[in-house]
Amino acid sequence: MSGERLQSRHWLGKGSAGLILGFGLALALSGVFAWLGPDGIHGGGGGKIQFVMWLIAPLWCAVFSLVFLFRSSARAWLWLGAANALAFAALAALRSWAG
């Protein structure tokens, strides 16, 4: 054992980061997939729209569950904020390039 006790002092900050920023990250990543996936954004056949819609939930759950691995809530907010900025920048770049 490492001697470090499990503490709940950062759970609210980490949980809110996962809830809020995790949702934004899931939206951006599913949008990136929609643009880069088969037939681009206009490829609605074959259930792609449904797949992209249902992709948000597992991505959000993955981020929300992994957010508790950060050492502090401040790090969770900073890293997830940076990930959101990059994901939304990639989405905006894809929209302007392919649109």
N, C-alpha and C positions, 0 to 999 in steps of 0.2 A: 504494500500500500504506500501511496505517496505521502501520506500524512495530511493531505489537504481534505478538509471536510466539505461535504456538499452543503452549499448555502443557498438560500432563496432570495438573497438581496437583489439580484439582477434579473430575476424571472419576469417581472413586469416590463422592464425595459426591453429585454430580449424578445419576450412574447409580442409586445406591441410592434417591434421592428419586423418580426416575422409576419405578423398579421397585415400590417400596412404596406411595408416595402416588399414583402414577399408576394403580395397580390399584384403590385405594380410590375414586379419582375416577371411573374408568370404571364401577365398580359403581354408584356413586351416580347418575351421569348416565344410565345405562341404566335404573335404577329410576325416575328422574324421567320418562323417556320412556315407560316402561310405564304410569305413572299418567296422563300427559297425552296419550298416543297414542290412536288410534281405539278407542272403546268402553271407555276406562279400563282399570283393572287386570284386570277380568273379561272383557275382549275377547280370548279365546284363539283365536278362529277366524281363519282366513286366514293362519295361520303367524306370528302376532304374537309368540307365546312364543319360537319359534325365532329370529325376528329380534332380539328383545331379548337373547336369550342370545348370539347371534353379534355383536351390537353392541359387546360388551365388548372383544373383541380389537382391532378397529381404533381404538377410543378409547384403549385402553391403549398401543398402539403409537404413536399420534399424540403422546400426552403424553410417552412415553419418548423419542421422537426429538426433540421440541422442548425437552426439559429442558436440553439442552446449550447452548441460547441464553442461559441465565442467566449473569450475570457471575461468580457464585460459587456454591458448593454451599449456603451459608447462605441465599442468596436463593431458590434452588430449593426448599429445605425450607420456608422461610417462605411463599412464594407458593403452593406446592402444598398446604401445610397449611391455609392460609386458603381456598383453593378447595375443599378437602375439607370443611372446616367449613361453608361456604356450601351446597355440594351436598347434604350430609347433612341440614342444617337444612331445605333446600327439600324433600327427600324426606320428612322427618318431618312437615313442615307439610302436604304433600299427603296423607300417610297419615291424619293426624288430621282434615283437612278433608273429604276424599272418602270416608274409610273408614266 
